[in-house]
Amino acid sequence: MTFPASTHVGRLYVESRHLPATQGGGGDIHDVMATPFGVRLLVGDVMGTGLPANRTGLAVLNAWRELACTEPSLTGIAVRLHAMIARSEHPERFVTALLANFPVADDDPATGVAGGTWAELVCCGHPPPLLLRGGPESGGPESGGPESGGPDMRTAAFVEPYAAPPLGLLDLAGGWCRVSLFPVGDGDQLLLYTDGVSEARDAAGRFFPLAQAAAEAAAGGAGAGHGRLLEALVARLDDHVGDRGCDDILLLLVTMRLPAGRLIASSATVYAHIEHIYGKLGVSSRVQLASWLRSRP
């Protein structure tokens, strides 16, 4: 059974597809949040199956949701999640994770960096994301992009972030990890997934060709309209694996910098969430928040 989901968060449109394992169930987790630092995403895979993996995944998600709104750096979030797992009742358990941050679209006076043109990644033992770009740069009807239903000729290439061990095993790398930056633009799409996708094999033992399948699906028009690309990939995965699937499959597709008209419905919710965080911290702007964070001991 497939559980589809989609939502607008800031200037992102996020879609997901989750195919649970046929036996035991796994520990795939994902979340997306609007924060004072940008829109942040988490995709992870807990070692093991069943109830123990589900419990660990829930603990990681709960901690992530608090840290994503208060910790200014993705590396800081990863290190704190690692410490929580390493000090838990089951320190042998680990979690592969990919953390992403998409800063707000306006210039950040605290850093002097133009937001909305780049994204951050922290990779802790997780498969690298796939970046789809090219073709029309906007989604307007006159461009032939996703909103018009016309062809969406895209290329697909893996983003190779700095590698680190999984959460719970970061001590193997001195207890730290590094953030990677990559440019993003209107209409770019980032595909995040778990190892149920990257390690899926057919009857001959061949791995699923994710980049090729995504590029072919987009070139064939599957990228035109929300949900079609993921549906095409799910169908290809099902044909590839058949009845041999034994792991959870999770696909998370992020479409960046949507047309302004598609943001109205979600902007009030996003800004209300950010204002709530500002109120709890006693600040009124991102500049004051940055100053408050720098003043912490």
C-alpha positions as CSV (number, residue, x, y, z in Angstrom):
1,M,0.0,0.0,0.0
2,T,1.2,3.5,-0.8
3,F,0.6,6.5,1.4
4,P,0.8,9.7,-0.6
5,A,1.2,13.1,1.0
6,S,1.9,16.6,-0.3
7,T,2.1,20.1,1.2
8,H,3.3,23.6,0.6
9,V,5.9,24.9,3.0
10,G,7.2,28.4,2.3
11,R,8.5,28.5,-1.3
12,L,8.6,24.7,-1.5
13,Y,6.2,22.1,-2.6
14,V,6.9,18.8,-0.9
15,E,5.5,15.4,-2.0
16,S,6.1,12.0,-0.4
17,R,5.4,8.4,-1.1
18,H,5.8,5.7,1.5
19,L,5.6,2.0,0.7
20,P,5.9,0.0,4.0
21,A,7.7,-3.3,4.1
22,T,5.6,-6.4,3.7
23,Q,7.0,-7.9,6.9
24,G,8.2,-6.3,10.1
25,G,8.1,-2.7,9.0
26,G,11.1,-0.5,9.0
27,G,12.2,2.8,10.6
28,D,12.0,5.3,7.7
29,I,11.2,8.8,9.0
30,H,10.8,12.2,7.3
31,D,9.7,15.7,8.3
32,V,9.6,19.2,6.9
33,M,9.3,22.4,8.9
34,A,9.3,26.1,8.4
35,T,11.7,27.7,10.8
36,P,13.4,31.1,11.4
37,F,16.4,29.7,9.5
38,G,14.5,28.5,6.5
39,V,12.5,25.4,5.5
40,R,14.2,22.4,6.9
41,L,13.8,18.7,6.0
42,L,14.8,15.4,7.5
43,V,14.9,12.0,5.9
44,G,16.2,9.1,7.9
45,D,16.4,5.3,8.3
46,V,16.6,3.7,11.7
47,M,18.6,0.5,11.9
48,G,16.4,-2.5,12.4
49,T,12.7,-3.2,12.0
50,G,9.5,-3.5,14.0
51,L,8.6,-1.7,17.2
52,P,12.2,-0.9,18.4
53,A,13.0,0.9,15.2
54,N,9.6,2.7,15.3
55,R,10.3,3.9,18.9
56,T,13.8,5.2,18.0
57,G,12.4,6.9,14.9
58,L,9.8,8.7,17.0
59,A,12.4,9.8,19.5
60,V,14.5,11.2,16.7
61,L,11.6,13.0,15.1
62,N,10.5,14.6,18.4
63,A,14.0,15.9,19.0
64,W,14.4,17.1,15.4
65,R,11.2,19.1,15.6
66,E,12.5,21.0,18.6
67,L,16.1,21.5,17.4
68,A,15.0,22.5,13.9
69,C,13.4,25.7,15.3
70,T,16.2,26.6,17.8
71,E,19.5,25.3,16.5
72,P,21.0,27.7,13.9
73,S,23.2,25.1,12.1
74,L,22.4,21.7,10.5
75,T,25.6,20.3,11.9
76,G,24.5,21.3,15.4
77,I,21.2,19.5,14.9
78,A,23.0,16.4,13.7
79,V,25.5,16.4,16.6
80,R,22.7,16.7,19.2
81,L,20.7,14.0,17.6
82,H,23.8,11.8,17.6
83,A,24.3,12.4,21.3
84,M,20.7,11.5,22.1
85,I,21.0,8.2,20.3
86,A,24.5,7.4,21.7
87,R,23.3,8.0,25.2
88,S,20.0,6.1,24.9
89,E,19.0,2.7,26.3
90,H,20.1,1.2,22.9
91,P,23.4,3.0,22.0
92,E,24.1,0.2,19.4
93,R,21.2,1.5,17.3
94,F,22.0,4.0,14.6
95,V,20.1,6.2,12.1
96,T,21.2,7.2,8.7
97,A,20.0,10.7,8.0
98,L,20.0,13.5,5.4
99,L,19.3,17.0,6.8
100,A,18.5,19.9,4.4
101,N,17.9,23.6,4.8
102,F,16.4,26.0,2.2
103,P,17.0,29.6,3.5
104,V,14.3,32.2,3.0
105,A,14.2,33.9,-0.4
106,D,15.2,37.4,0.8
107,D,18.7,38.6,1.6
108,D,19.9,37.8,5.1
109,P,21.4,41.0,6.7
110,A,22.9,38.9,9.5
111,T,25.1,36.9,7.1
112,G,25.1,39.0,3.9
113,V,24.1,35.9,1.9
114,A,21.3,36.0,-0.6
115,G,18.7,33.4,0.4
116,G,16.7,31.3,-2.0
117,T,19.6,30.7,-4.4
118,W,21.3,27.9,-2.4
119,A,20.6,25.1,0.0
120,E,22.5,23.3,2.7
121,L,22.9,19.5,3.2
122,V,24.3,17.4,6.0
123,C,24.7,13.7,5.2
124,C,25.1,11.1,7.9
125,G,25.5,7.7,6.3
126,H,22.5,8.3,4.0
127,P,22.2,7.9,0.3
128,P,22.8,11.2,-1.6
129,P,19.9,13.1,-3.0
130,L,19.1,13.4,-6.7
131,L,18.9,16.9,-8.2
132,L,16.6,17.3,-11.2
133,R,17.0,20.5,-13.2
134,G,17.0,22.0,-16.7
135,G,14.3,22.8,-19.2
136,P,12.0,25.7,-18.4
137,E,13.2,27.7,-15.4
138,S,9.7,28.8,-14.3
139,G,6.5,26.9,-13.8
140,G,4.3,29.4,-15.6
141,P,1.8,28.4,-18.2
142,E,3.6,30.2,-21.0
143,S,6.9,28.4,-20.3
144,G,5.7,24.9,-20.9
145,G,6.7,23.9,-17.4
146,P,5.0,21.9,-14.7
147,E,2.0,24.2,-14.4
148,S,1.3,24.1,-18.2
149,G,1.3,20.4,-18.6
150,G,3.9,20.7,-21.3
151,P,7.2,18.7,-21.6
152,D,9.6,19.1,-18.8
153,M,13.0,18.1,-20.1
154,R,15.2,17.6,-17.1
155,T,18.5,16.1,-16.2
156,A,19.1,14.1,-13.1
157,A,22.4,14.0,-11.1
158,F,23.3,13.0,-7.6
159,V,24.4,15.7,-5.2
160,E,27.5,14.5,-3.4
161,P,27.6,16.1,0.0
162,Y,30.4,15.7,2.6
163,A,30.0,12.2,4.0
164,A,29.8,11.4,7.7
165,P,28.9,8.3,9.7
166,P,25.3,7.7,10.7
167,L,23.8,9.4,13.8
168,G,24.8,7.3,16.8
169,L,28.2,6.6,15.2
170,L,29.5,10.1,14.6
171,D,32.3,9.4,17.2
172,L,34.0,7.5,14.4
173,A,34.5,10.8,12.7
174,G,35.5,12.8,15.8
175,G,31.9,13.5,16.8
176,W,31.4,16.0,14.0
177,C,30.1,16.4,10.5
178,R,30.2,19.1,7.7
179,V,27.6,21.0,5.8
180,S,27.6,21.1,2.0
181,L,26.2,24.0,-0.1
182,F,24.7,23.7,-3.6
183,P,22.9,26.2,-5.8
184,V,19.2,25.9,-6.5
185,G,16.8,27.8,-8.8
186,D,13.2,28.1,-9.9
187,G,11.8,24.7,-10.8
188,D,14.7,22.7,-9.5
189,Q,13.6,19.5,-7.8
190,L,15.5,17.5,-5.1
191,L,14.6,13.9,-4.6
192,L,15.4,12.4,-1.2
193,Y,14.9,8.7,-0.5
194,T,15.9,5.8,1.8
195,D,18.0,2.7,1.1
196,G,14.8,0.8,0.2
197,V,15.1,2.6,-3.1
198,S,18.9,2.7,-3.6
199,E,19.3,-1.0,-2.6
200,A,16.2,-2.4,-4.5
201,R,17.2,-5.3,-6.8
202,D,15.5,-7.1,-9.6
203,A,15.5,-10.9,-10.1
204,A,19.0,-10.7,-11.6
205,G,20.4,-8.8,-8.6
206,R,20.7,-5.5,-10.4
207,F,20.2,-2.3,-8.4
208,F,17.4,0.1,-9.3
209,P,18.7,2.8,-11.7
210,L,17.3,5.7,-9.9
211,A,18.9,8.6,-11.8
212,Q,18.1,7.0,-15.2
213,A,14.5,6.2,-14.1
214,A,13.9,9.8,-12.8
215,A,15.4,11.4,-16.0
216,E,13.3,9.1,-18.3
217,A,10.2,9.8,-16.3
218,A,10.7,13.6,-16.4
219,A,11.6,13.5,-20.1
220,G,8.4,11.4,-20.8
221,G,6.2,14.1,-19.3
222,A,5.9,12.6,-15.8
223,G,7.4,15.8,-14.3
224,A,4.5,17.8,-15.7
225,G,2.0,18.2,-12.8
226,H,2.3,17.4,-9.1
227,G,2.6,13.8,-8.1
228,R,3.3,12.3,-11.6
229,L,7.1,11.9,-11.2
230,L,6.7,10.1,-7.9
231,E,3.9,7.9,-9.3
232,A,6.1,7.0,-12.3
233,L,9.0,6.1,-10.0
234,V,6.8,4.0,-7.7
235,A,5.6,2.1,-10.7
236,R,9.1,1.6,-12.0
237,L,10.2,0.4,-8.5
238,D,7.3,-2.0,-8.3
239,D,8.2,-3.5,-11.7
240,H,11.9,-3.7,-10.7
241,V,11.4,-5.4,-7.4
242,G,8.3,-7.4,-8.0
243,D,7.3,-9.5,-4.9
244,R,10.9,-9.5,-3.5
245,G,10.5,-6.2,-1.6
246,C,11.6,-6.6,2.0
247,D,12.4,-3.0,3.1
248,D,10.5,0.2,3.5
249,I,10.5,2.5,0.5
250,L,10.4,6.3,1.0
251,L,10.5,9.0,-1.7
252,L,10.4,12.7,-0.9
253,L,10.3,15.2,-3.8
254,V,11.0,18.9,-3.1
255,T,10.1,21.4,-5.8
256,M,11.8,24.8,-5.2
257,R,10.6,28.4,-5.6
258,L,7.1,27.9,-6.7
259,P,5.1,30.7,-8.4
260,A,3.9,33.3,-6.0
261,G,0.3,32.5,-6.6
262,R,0.7,29.1,-5.1
263,L,2.1,30.4,-1.8
264,I,-0.8,32.4,-0.5
265,A,-2.6,29.4,1.1
266,S,0.4,28.4,3.2
267,S,2.1,31.7,4.0
268,A,-0.1,32.7,6.9
269,T,0.5,29.3,8.6
270,V,4.3,29.6,8.0
271,Y,4.6,33.2,9.3
272,A,2.3,32.4,12.3
273,H,4.6,29.5,13.2
274,I,7.7,31.7,13.0
275,E,6.1,34.5,15.0
276,H,5.3,32.0,17.7
277,I,9.0,30.9,17.9
278,Y,10.1,34.6,18.0
279,G,7.7,35.2,20.9
280,K,9.0,32.3,22.9
281,L,12.6,33.5,22.5
282,G,11.7,37.2,23.1
283,V,12.9,38.4,19.7
284,S,11.1,40.2,16.9
285,S,13.2,39.6,13.8
286,R,15.8,37.2,12.2
287,V,18.5,39.8,13.0
288,Q,17.6,39.8,16.7
289,L,17.4,36.0,16.6
290,A,20.9,35.7,15.2
291,S,22.2,38.1,17.9
292,W,20.5,36.1,20.6
293,L,22.0,32.9,19.3
294,R,25.5,34.4,19.2
295,S,25.1,35.6,22.8
296,R,24.4,32.1,24.1
297,P,27.3,30.6,26.2
